């Protein structure tokens, strides 16, 4: 058998100028039960952003009373970051008192990373799912009622977009964190999206 290598070059993809296909979405959700009443959940997803990653970041509300800082606006929020891909792990940021007589707080970080702890990264998501499918293990697969609940949320949005004229939606350059207009969605109560460009520089 020969060992010739055939390389097929695909044409460079360019989007049509009049295309209205969405490539980025930023949403605010609320869960209608007593446990999560009044707690916003912000979700964003997009194509050709600065970094390919999936994470769940929980930002805790600053307590109204503090023995270390009277002004709640100056206190850093405690955060718990669940990194799903590509580097699985958990990171917790919280405030700790500095080792001094003065009552001063400083943000500190506690981290767990699969690659650092075990010397190897976890397998790719599809590798695990394909192996589970062959084994008949449905633990990591989405249940049918969950998929139906997701479509009950998304379908009204898709139907409303189809009935309305194409909006002058904001655009964004490839390799960025998305359109700047998405910042206004989360700007309340001094919130902000995590900058993906900054994450890339920090991880380099």
CNS distance restraints for C-alpha pairs under 8 A (distance, minus, plus):
assign (resid  15 and name CA) (resid  19 and name CA) 6.85 0.50 0.50
assign (resid  20 and name CA) (resid 166 and name CA) 6.89 0.50 0.50
assign (resid  23 and name CA) (resid  46 and name CA) 5.42 0.50 0.50
assign (resid  23 and name CA) (resid  47 and name CA) 5.58 0.50 0.50
assign (resid  24 and name CA) (resid  44 and name CA) 7.43 0.50 0.50
assign (resid  24 and name CA) (resid  45 and name CA) 5.74 0.50 0.50
assign (resid  24 and name CA) (resid  46 and name CA) 4.04 0.50 0.50
assign (resid  24 and name CA) (resid  47 and name CA) 6.51 0.50 0.50
assign (resid  24 and name CA) (resid 178 and name CA) 7.20 0.50 0.50
assign (resid  25 and name CA) (resid  43 and name CA) 7.99 0.50 0.50
assign (resid  25 and name CA) (resid  44 and name CA) 5.55 0.50 0.50
assign (resid  25 and name CA) (resid  45 and name CA) 5.58 0.50 0.50
assign (resid  25 and name CA) (resid  46 and name CA) 6.38 0.50 0.50
assign (resid  26 and name CA) (resid  42 and name CA) 7.25 0.50 0.50
assign (resid  26 and name CA) (resid  43 and name CA) 5.65 0.50 0.50
assign (resid  26 and name CA) (resid  44 and name CA) 4.22 0.50 0.50
assign (resid  26 and name CA) (resid  45 and name CA) 6.69 0.50 0.50
assign (resid  26 and name CA) (resid 182 and name CA) 6.42 0.50 0.50
assign (resid  26 and name CA) (resid 185 and name CA) 7.80 0.50 0.50
assign (resid  27 and name CA) (resid  42 and name CA) 5.70 0.50 0.50
assign (resid  27 and name CA) (resid  43 and name CA) 5.19 0.50 0.50
assign (resid  27 and name CA) (resid  44 and name CA) 6.33 0.50 0.50
assign (resid  27 and name CA) (resid 185 and name CA) 7.87 0.50 0.50
assign (resid  28 and name CA) (resid  40 and name CA) 6.49 0.50 0.50
assign (resid  28 and name CA) (resid  41 and name CA) 5.63 0.50 0.50
assign (resid  28 and name CA) (resid  42 and name CA) 4.58 0.50 0.50
assign (resid  28 and name CA) (resid  43 and name CA) 6.43 0.50 0.50
assign (resid  28 and name CA) (resid 185 and name CA) 7.65 0.50 0.50
assign (resid  29 and name CA) (resid  40 and name CA) 5.86 0.50 0.50
assign (resid  29 and name CA) (resid  41 and name CA) 4.96 0.50 0.50
assign (resid  29 and name CA) (resid  42 and name CA) 6.30 0.50 0.50
assign (resid  29 and name CA) (resid  43 and name CA) 7.84 0.50 0.50
assign (resid  30 and name CA) (resid  36 and name CA) 7.67 0.50 0.50
assign (resid  30 and name CA) (resid  37 and name CA) 7.48 0.50 0.50
assign (resid  30 and name CA) (resid  38 and name CA) 7.06 0.50 0.50
assign (resid  30 and name CA) (resid  39 and name CA) 6.45 0.50 0.50
assign (resid  30 and name CA) (resid  40 and name CA) 5.27 0.50 0.50
assign (resid  30 and name CA) (resid  41 and name CA) 6.12 0.50 0.50
assign (resid  31 and name CA) (resid  36 and name CA) 5.86 0.50 0.50
assign (resid  31 and name CA) (resid  37 and name CA) 6.63 0.50 0.50
assign (resid  31 and name CA) (resid  39 and name CA) 7.59 0.50 0.50
assign (resid  31 and name CA) (resid  40 and name CA) 7.94 0.50 0.50
assign (resid  32 and name CA) (resid  36 and name CA) 7.04 0.50 0.50
assign (resid  32 and name CA) (resid  37 and name CA) 6.30 0.50 0.50
assign (resid  33 and name CA) (resid  37 and name CA) 5.77 0.50 0.50
assign (resid  42 and name CA) (resid 186 and name CA) 7.47 0.50 0.50
assign (resid  46 and name CA) (resid 178 and name CA) 7.40 0.50 0.50
assign (resid  48 and name CA) (resid 174 and name CA) 5.27 0.50 0.50
assign (resid  48 and name CA) (resid 175 and name CA) 5.90 0.50 0.50
assign (resid  48 and name CA) (resid 176 and name CA) 7.86 0.50 0.50
assign (resid  49 and name CA) (resid 174 and name CA) 5.93 0.50 0.50
assign (resid  49 and name CA) (resid 175 and name CA) 4.70 0.50 0.50
assign (resid  49 and name CA) (resid 176 and name CA) 5.17 0.50 0.50
assign (resid  49 and name CA) (resid 177 and name CA) 5.59 0.50 0.50
assign (resid  49 and name CA) (resid 178 and name CA) 6.52 0.50 0.50
assign (resid  49 and name CA) (resid 196 and name CA) 7.74 0.50 0.50
assign (resid  50 and name CA) (resid 174 and name CA) 7.26 0.50 0.50
assign (resid  50 and name CA) (resid 175 and name CA) 3.96 0.50 0.50
assign (resid  50 and name CA) (resid 176 and name CA) 4.66 0.50 0.50
assign (resid  50 and name CA) (resid 177 and name CA) 5.80 0.50 0.50
assign (resid  50 and name CA) (resid 196 and name CA) 5.60 0.50 0.50
assign (resid  50 and name CA) (resid 197 and name CA) 5.57 0.50 0.50
assign (resid  50 and name CA) (resid 200 and name CA) 7.52 0.50 0.50
assign (resid  51 and name CA) (resid 175 and name CA) 7.39 0.50 0.50
assign (resid  51 and name CA) (resid 196 and name CA) 6.04 0.50 0.50
assign (resid  51 and name CA) (resid 197 and name CA) 7.32 0.50 0.50
assign (resid  51 and name CA) (resid 200 and name CA) 6.86 0.50 0.50
assign (resid  52 and name CA) (resid  86 and name CA) 7.61 0.50 0.50
assign (resid  53 and name CA) (resid  84 and name CA) 7.63 0.50 0.50
assign (resid  53 and name CA) (resid  85 and name CA) 5.44 0.50 0.50
assign (resid  53 and name CA) (resid  86 and name CA) 5.92 0.50 0.50
assign (resid  54 and name CA) (resid  83 and name CA) 6.47 0.50 0.50
assign (resid  54 and name CA) (resid  84 and name CA) 5.34 0.50 0.50
assign (resid  54 and name CA) (resid  85 and name CA) 5.15 0.50 0.50
assign (resid  54 and name CA) (resid  86 and name CA) 7.29 0.50 0.50
assign (resid  55 and name CA) (resid  81 and name CA) 6.93 0.50 0.50
assign (resid  55 and name CA) (resid  82 and name CA) 5.56 0.50 0.50
assign (resid  55 and name CA) (resid  83 and name CA) 4.45 0.50 0.50
assign (resid  55 and name CA) (resid  84 and name CA) 5.26 0.50 0.50
assign (resid  55 and name CA) (resid  85 and name CA) 6.97 0.50 0.50
assign (resid  56 and name CA) (resid  81 and name CA) 5.86 0.50 0.50
assign (resid  56 and name CA) (resid  82 and name CA) 5.02 0.50 0.50
assign (resid  56 and name CA) (resid  83 and name CA) 6.53 0.50 0.50
assign (resid  56 and name CA) (resid  84 and name CA) 7.65 0.50 0.50
assign (resid  57 and name CA) (resid  79 and name CA) 6.94 0.50 0.50
assign (resid  57 and name CA) (resid  80 and name CA) 5.89 0.50 0.50
assign (resid  57 and name CA) (resid  81 and name CA) 4.37 0.50 0.50
assign (resid  57 and name CA) (resid  82 and name CA) 6.17 0.50 0.50
assign (resid  58 and name CA) (resid  79 and name CA) 5.58 0.50 0.50
assign (resid  58 and name CA) (resid  80 and name CA) 5.13 0.50 0.50
assign (resid  58 and name CA) (resid  81 and name CA) 6.21 0.50 0.50
assign (resid  59 and name CA) (resid  77 and name CA) 6.44 0.50 0.50
assign (resid  59 and name CA) (resid  78 and name CA) 6.12 0.50 0.50
assign (resid  59 and name CA) (resid  79 and name CA) 4.54 0.50 0.50
assign (resid  59 and name CA) (resid  80 and name CA) 6.64 0.50 0.50
assign (resid  60 and name CA) (resid  77 and name CA) 6.01 0.50 0.50
assign (resid  60 and name CA) (resid  78 and name CA) 5.39 0.50 0.50
assign (resid  60 and name CA) (resid  79 and name CA) 5.96 0.50 0.50
assign (resid  61 and name CA) (resid  77 and name CA) 6.50 0.50 0.50
assign (resid  61 and name CA) (resid  78 and name CA) 7.62 0.50 0.50
assign (resid  62 and name CA) (resid  72 and name CA) 6.49 0.50 0.50
assign (resid  62 and name CA) (resid  75 and name CA) 7.22 0.50 0.50
assign (resid  62 and name CA) (resid  76 and name CA) 7.76 0.50 0.50
assign (resid  62 and name CA) (resid  77 and name CA) 5.90 0.50 0.50
assign (resid  62 and name CA) (resid  78 and name CA) 7.65 0.50 0.50
assign (resid  63 and name CA) (resid  72 and name CA) 7.32 0.50 0.50
assign (resid  64 and name CA) (resid  72 and name CA) 6.56 0.50 0.50
assign (resid  65 and name CA) (resid  70 and name CA) 7.11 0.50 0.50
assign (resid  65 and name CA) (resid  72 and name CA) 7.87 0.50 0.50
assign (resid  66 and name CA) (resid  70 and name CA) 6.10 0.50 0.50
assign (resid  66 and name CA) (resid  72 and name CA) 7.92 0.50 0.50
assign (resid  67 and name CA) (resid 103 and name CA) 7.94 0.50 0.50
assign (resid  68 and name CA) (resid 103 and name CA) 5.43 0.50 0.50
assign (resid  68 and name CA) (resid 104 and name CA) 6.04 0.50 0.50
assign (resid  68 and name CA) (resid 105 and name CA) 6.56 0.50 0.50
assign (resid  69 and name CA) (resid  74 and name CA) 7.66 0.50 0.50
assign (resid  69 and name CA) (resid  75 and name CA) 6.95 0.50 0.50
assign (resid  69 and name CA) (resid 104 and name CA) 7.56 0.50 0.50
assign (resid  69 and name CA) (resid 105 and name CA) 7.75 0.50 0.50
assign (resid  71 and name CA) (resid  75 and name CA) 7.12 0.50 0.50
assign (resid  76 and name CA) (resid  94 and name CA) 7.91 0.50 0.50
assign (resid  76 and name CA) (resid  95 and name CA) 7.36 0.50 0.50
assign (resid  76 and name CA) (resid 107 and name CA) 6.94 0.50 0.50
assign (resid  77 and name CA) (resid  94 and name CA) 7.24 0.50 0.50
assign (resid  78 and name CA) (resid  92 and name CA) 7.57 0.50 0.50
assign (resid  78 and name CA) (resid  93 and name CA) 5.36 0.50 0.50
assign (resid  78 and name CA) (resid  94 and name CA) 4.50 0.50 0.50
assign (resid  78 and name CA) (resid  95 and name CA) 6.90 0.50 0.50
assign (resid  79 and name CA) (resid  92 and name CA) 5.73 0.50 0.50
assign (resid  79 and name CA) (resid  93 and name CA) 5.01 0.50 0.50
assign (resid  79 and name CA) (resid  94 and name CA) 6.62 0.50 0.50
assign (resid  80 and name CA) (resid  90 and name CA) 7.26 0.50 0.50
assign (resid  80 and name CA) (resid  91 and name CA) 5.83 0.50 0.50
assign (resid  80 and name CA) (resid  92 and name CA) 4.46 0.50 0.50
assign (resid  80 and name CA) (resid  93 and name CA) 6.37 0.50 0.50
assign (resid  81 and name CA) (resid  90 and name CA) 5.67 0.50 0.50
assign (resid  81 and name CA) (resid  91 and name CA) 5.02 0.50 0.50
assign (resid  81 and name CA) (resid  92 and name CA) 6.23 0.50 0.50
assign (resid  82 and name CA) (resid  88 and name CA) 7.71 0.50 0.50
assign (resid  82 and name CA) (resid  89 and name CA) 6.22 0.50 0.50
assign (resid  82 and name CA) (resid  90 and name CA) 4.78 0.50 0.50
assign (resid  82 and name CA) (resid  91 and name CA) 6.67 0.50 0.50
assign (resid  83 and name CA) (resid  87 and name CA) 6.49 0.50 0.50
assign (resid  83 and name CA) (resid  88 and name CA) 4.97 0.50 0.50
assign (resid  83 and name CA) (resid  89 and name CA) 5.12 0.50 0.50
assign (resid  83 and name CA) (resid  90 and name CA) 5.98 0.50 0.50
assign (resid  83 and name CA) (resid  91 and name CA) 7.89 0.50 0.50
assign (resid  84 and name CA) (resid  88 and name CA) 4.86 0.50 0.50
assign (resid  84 and name CA) (resid  89 and name CA) 6.97 0.50 0.50
assign (resid  87 and name CA) (resid 113 and name CA) 7.16 0.50 0.50
assign (resid  87 and name CA) (resid 114 and name CA) 7.43 0.50 0.50
assign (resid  87 and name CA) (resid 115 and name CA) 7.33 0.50 0.50
assign (resid  87 and name CA) (resid 121 and name CA) 7.21 0.50 0.50
assign (resid  88 and name CA) (resid 113 and name CA) 6.15 0.50 0.50
assign (resid  88 and name CA) (resid 114 and name CA) 5.95 0.50 0.50
assign (resid  88 and name CA) (resid 115 and name CA) 7.79 0.50 0.50
assign (resid  88 and name CA) (resid 121 and name CA) 7.79 0.50 0.50
assign (resid  88 and name CA) (resid 122 and name CA) 7.44 0.50 0.50
assign (resid  89 and name CA) (resid 111 and name CA) 7.51 0.50 0.50
assign (resid  89 and name CA) (resid 112 and name CA) 5.29 0.50 0.50
assign (resid  89 and name CA) (resid 113 and name CA) 4.28 0.50 0.50
assign (resid  89 and name CA) (resid 114 and name CA) 5.83 0.50 0.50
assign (resid  90 and name CA) (resid 111 and name CA) 5.89 0.50 0.50
assign (resid  90 and name CA) (resid 112 and name CA) 5.16 0.50 0.50
assign (resid  90 and name CA) (resid 113 and name CA) 6.61 0.50 0.50
assign (resid  91 and name CA) (resid 109 and name CA) 6.96 0.50 0.50
assign (resid  91 and name CA) (resid 110 and name CA) 5.74 0.50 0.50
assign (resid  91 and name CA) (resid 111 and name CA) 4.32 0.50 0.50
assign (resid  91 and name CA) (resid 112 and name CA) 6.20 0.50 0.50
assign (resid  92 and name CA) (resid 109 and name CA) 5.71 0.50 0.50
assign (resid  92 and name CA) (resid 110 and name CA) 5.18 0.50 0.50
assign (resid  92 and name CA) (resid 111 and name CA) 6.34 0.50 0.50
assign (resid  93 and name CA) (resid 107 and name CA) 6.66 0.50 0.50
assign (resid  93 and name CA) (resid 108 and name CA) 5.71 0.50 0.50
assign (resid  93 and name CA) (resid 109 and name CA) 4.51 0.50 0.50
assign (resid  93 and name CA) (resid 110 and name CA) 6.47 0.50 0.50
assign (resid  94 and name CA) (resid 107 and name CA) 5.62 0.50 0.50
assign (resid  94 and name CA) (resid 108 and name CA) 5.69 0.50 0.50
assign (resid  94 and name CA) (resid 109 and name CA) 6.60 0.50 0.50
assign (resid  95 and name CA) (resid 105 and name CA) 5.94 0.50 0.50
assign (resid  95 and name CA) (resid 106 and name CA) 5.45 0.50 0.50
assign (resid  95 and name CA) (resid 107 and name CA) 4.50 0.50 0.50
assign (resid  95 and name CA) (resid 108 and name CA) 6.01 0.50 0.50
assign (resid  96 and name CA) (resid 105 and name CA) 5.40 0.50 0.50
assign (resid  96 and name CA) (resid 106 and name CA) 5.53 0.50 0.50
assign (resid  96 and name CA) (resid 107 and name CA) 6.30 0.50 0.50
assign (resid  96 and name CA) (resid 108 and name CA) 6.56 0.50 0.50
assign (resid  97 and name CA) (resid 103 and name CA) 6.81 0.50 0.50
assign (resid  97 and name CA) (resid 104 and name CA) 5.67 0.50 0.50
assign (resid  97 and name CA) (resid 105 and name CA) 4.46 0.50 0.50
assign (resid  97 and name CA) (resid 106 and name CA) 6.33 0.50 0.50
assign (resid  98 and name CA) (resid 102 and name CA) 7.95 0.50 0.50
assign (resid  98 and name CA) (resid 103 and name CA) 7.47 0.50 0.50
assign (resid  98 and name CA) (resid 104 and name CA) 5.73 0.50 0.50
assign (resid  98 and name CA) (resid 105 and name CA) 5.75 0.50 0.50
assign (resid  98 and name CA) (resid 106 and name CA) 6.43 0.50 0.50
assign (resid 100 and name CA) (resid 104 and name CA) 7.99 0.50 0.50
assign (resid 112 and name CA) (resid 116 and name CA) 7.77 0.50 0.50
assign (resid 112 and name CA) (resid 117 and name CA) 7.23 0.50 0.50
assign (resid 113 and name CA) (resid 117 and name CA) 5.98 0.50 0.50
assign (resid 114 and name CA) (resid 118 and name CA) 5.80 0.50 0.50
assign (resid 114 and name CA) (resid 119 and name CA) 7.53 0.50 0.50
assign (resid 114 and name CA) (resid 120 and name CA) 7.03 0.50 0.50
assign (resid 114 and name CA) (resid 121 and name CA) 6.05 0.50 0.50
assign (resid 114 and name CA) (resid 122 and name CA) 7.01 0.50 0.50
assign (resid 115 and name CA) (resid 119 and name CA) 5.11 0.50 0.50
assign (resid 115 and name CA) (resid 120 and name CA) 4.58 0.50 0.50
assign (resid 115 and name CA) (resid 121 and name CA) 4.47 0.50 0.50
assign (resid 115 and name CA) (resid 122 and name CA) 7.38 0.50 0.50
assign (resid 116 and name CA) (resid 120 and name CA) 7.27 0.50 0.50
assign (resid 123 and name CA) (resid 127 and name CA) 6.26 0.50 0.50
assign (resid 123 and name CA) (resid 128 and name CA) 6.46 0.50 0.50
assign (resid 124 and name CA) (resid 128 and name CA) 6.55 0.50 0.50
assign (resid 125 and name CA) (resid 129 and name CA) 6.29 0.50 0.50
assign (resid 126 and name CA) (resid 130 and name CA) 5.89 0.50 0.50
assign (resid 127 and name CA) (resid 131 and name CA) 6.26 0.50 0.50
assign (resid 128 and name CA) (resid 132 and name CA) 6.14 0.50 0.50
assign (resid 129 and name CA) (resid 133 and name CA) 6.05 0.50 0.50
assign (resid 129 and name CA) (resid 140 and name CA) 7.26 0.50 0.50
assign (resid 129 and name CA) (resid 141 and name CA) 7.69 0.50 0.50
assign (resid 130 and name CA) (resid 134 and name CA) 6.33 0.50 0.50
assign (resid 131 and name CA) (resid 135 and name CA) 6.27 0.50 0.50
assign (resid 132 and name CA) (resid 136 and name CA) 5.92 0.50 0.50
assign (resid 132 and name CA) (resid 137 and name CA) 4.93 0.50 0.50
assign (resid 132 and name CA) (resid 138 and name CA) 6.82 0.50 0.50
assign (resid 133 and name CA) (resid 137 and name CA) 6.06 0.50 0.50
assign (resid 133 and name CA) (resid 138 and name CA) 7.03 0.50 0.50
assign (resid 142 and name CA) (resid 146 and name CA) 6.60 0.50 0.50
assign (resid 142 and name CA) (resid 147 and name CA) 6.82 0.50 0.50
assign (resid 143 and name CA) (resid 147 and name CA) 6.51 0.50 0.50
assign (resid 144 and name CA) (resid 148 and name CA) 6.30 0.50 0.50
assign (resid 145 and name CA) (resid 149 and name CA) 6.14 0.50 0.50
assign (resid 146 and name CA) (resid 150 and name CA) 6.24 0.50 0.50
assign (resid 147 and name CA) (resid 151 and name CA) 6.38 0.50 0.50
assign (resid 148 and name CA) (resid 152 and name CA) 6.28 0.50 0.50
assign (resid 149 and name CA) (resid 153 and name CA) 6.66 0.50 0.50
assign (resid 150 and name CA) (resid 154 and name CA) 6.41 0.50 0.50
assign (resid 151 and name CA) (resid 155 and name CA) 5.52 0.50 0.50
assign (resid 152 and name CA) (resid 156 and name CA) 7.17 0.50 0.50
assign (resid 153 and name CA) (resid 157 and name CA) 7.42 0.50 0.50
assign (resid 154 and name CA) (resid 158 and name CA) 6.34 0.50 0.50
assign (resid 155 and name CA) (resid 159 and name CA) 6.09 0.50 0.50
assign (resid 156 and name CA) (resid 160 and name CA) 6.05 0.50 0.50
assign (resid 157 and name CA) (resid 161 and name CA) 6.23 0.50 0.50
assign (resid 158 and name CA) (resid 162 and name CA) 6.25 0.50 0.50
assign (resid 159 and name CA) (resid 163 and name CA) 6.45 0.50 0.50
assign (resid 160 and name CA) (resid 164 and name CA) 6.28 0.50 0.50
assign (resid 161 and name CA) (resid 165 and name CA) 7.62 0.50 0.50
assign (resid 161 and name CA) (resid 166 and name CA) 7.70 0.50 0.50
assign (resid 170 and name CA) (resid 179 and name CA) 6.22 0.50 0.50
assign (resid 170 and name CA) (resid 181 and name CA) 6.99 0.50 0.50
assign (resid 171 and name CA) (resid 178 and name CA) 7.85 0.50 0.50
assign (resid 171 and name CA) (resid 179 and name CA) 5.78 0.50 0.50
assign (resid 172 and name CA) (resid 176 and name CA) 7.23 0.50 0.50
assign (resid 172 and name CA) (resid 178 and name CA) 5.45 0.50 0.50
assign (resid 172 and name CA) (resid 179 and name CA) 4.75 0.50 0.50
assign (resid 172 and name CA) (resid 180 and name CA) 7.83 0.50 0.50
assign (resid 173 and name CA) (resid 178 and name CA) 7.34 0.50 0.50
assign (resid 173 and name CA) (resid 179 and name CA) 7.95 0.50 0.50
assign (resid 175 and name CA) (resid 197 and name CA) 7.82 0.50 0.50
assign (resid 176 and name CA) (resid 196 and name CA) 7.11 0.50 0.50
assign (resid 176 and name CA) (resid 197 and name CA) 6.41 0.50 0.50
assign (resid 177 and name CA) (resid 195 and name CA) 6.15 0.50 0.50
assign (resid 177 and name CA) (resid 196 and name CA) 5.41 0.50 0.50
assign (resid 177 and name CA) (resid 197 and name CA) 6.67 0.50 0.50
assign (resid 178 and name CA) (resid 182 and name CA) 7.43 0.50 0.50
assign (resid 179 and name CA) (resid 183 and name CA) 7.99 0.50 0.50
assign (resid 180 and name CA) (resid 184 and name CA) 7.91 0.50 0.50
assign (resid 181 and name CA) (resid 185 and name CA) 7.66 0.50 0.50
assign (resid 182 and name CA) (resid 186 and name CA) 7.34 0.50 0.50
assign (resid 183 and name CA) (resid 187 and name CA) 5.90 0.50 0.50
assign (resid 183 and name CA) (resid 192 and name CA) 6.62 0.50 0.50
assign (resid 183 and name CA) (resid 193 and name CA) 6.89 0.50 0.50
assign (resid 184 and name CA) (resid 188 and name CA) 7.76 0.50 0.50
assign (resid 186 and name CA) (resid 191 and name CA) 5.64 0.50 0.50
assign (resid 186 and name CA) (resid 192 and name CA) 5.87 0.50 0.50
assign (resid 186 and name CA) (resid 193 and name CA) 7.18 0.50 0.50
assign (resid 187 and name CA) (resid 191 and name CA) 4.95 0.50 0.50
assign (resid 187 and name CA) (resid 192 and name CA) 5.79 0.50 0.50
assign (resid 194 and name CA) (resid 199 and name CA) 7.99 0.50 0.50
assign (resid 195 and name CA) (resid 199 and name CA) 6.50 0.50 0.50
assign (resid 196 and name CA) (resid 200 and name CA) 6.36 0.50 0.50
assign (resid 197 and name CA) (resid 201 and name CA) 6.55 0.50 0.50
assign (resid 198 and name CA) (resid 202 and name CA) 6.18 0.50 0.50
assign (resid 199 and name CA) (resid 203 and name CA) 6.10 0.50 0.50
assign (resid 200 and name CA) (resid 204 and name CA) 6.21 0.50 0.50
